[in-house]
């Protein structure tokens, strides 16, 4: 199976972009991907990996080279909490509901502007 950087490059080509533009869009330091390309690191942080997978609408497992299935799955509440807060244990139901309400507000605001 291809390395993570090669998978990212293939996804960039398939989406008519390049790694530099992807990094800019996701606000990821280009040096992070250079380290991966040069083999000085083998993986990226969970946050960065998740951002890239979301950008290309593929599963994290696909991006990591662990699966040939590109389909991303629906994230569980615990996965969402981990991505947003960096922890699952410290997040109260009230905190999570507030974040979901804000996300809904942003979505509705965007729809009104269209």
C-alpha positions, -999 to +999 in steps of 0.1 A: +000+000+000+012+035-007+026+058+019+004+085+034+021+113+014+016+095-019-020+090-010-024+127-003-007+136-036-030+112-055-060+128-039-047+162-048-043+152-084-078+137-085-093+169-071-073+192-094-053+208-066-018+204-051-004+199-016+005+235-012-030+247-020-045+220+002-023+231+031-033+268+026-070+259+025-067+238+057-043+262+074-018+235+078+019+243+077+034+231+044+065+220+064+043+194+081+037+177+047+073+182+037+084+162+068+061+135+058+073+135+022+109+133+032+102+104+056+113+123+087+078+116+101+056+087+092+022+101+102+005+133+110-014+144+141-049+131+145-063+166+140-043+172+107-051+137+094-088+143+101-088+177+084-072+162+053-096+133+052-125+157+055-111+179+028-111+150+003-142+133+018-123+100+025-119+079+056-090+084+079-082+047+074-079+053+037-056+083+042-035+062+065-032+034+039-051+010+062-080+006+039-088+007+002-123+020+010-124+057+004-158+062+020-157+081+052-181+071+079-203+091+101-184+101+131-197+091+165-203+116+192-171+106+210-151+111+178-166+145+174-159+154+210-123+143+207-118+163+175-134+195+190-122+193+226-092+170+225-108+148+250-140+129+256-141+127+294-141+164+302-169+173+278-203+177+295-236+172+276-243+209+280-209+218+263-216+195+234-251+207+229-238+243+229-213+235+201-240+217+181-263+247+184-236+270+173-228+248+143-265+249+133-265+287+137-235+290+114-251+266+088-283+286+088-264+319+085-246+307+055-278+295+039-294+329+044-265+346+026-269+324-005 
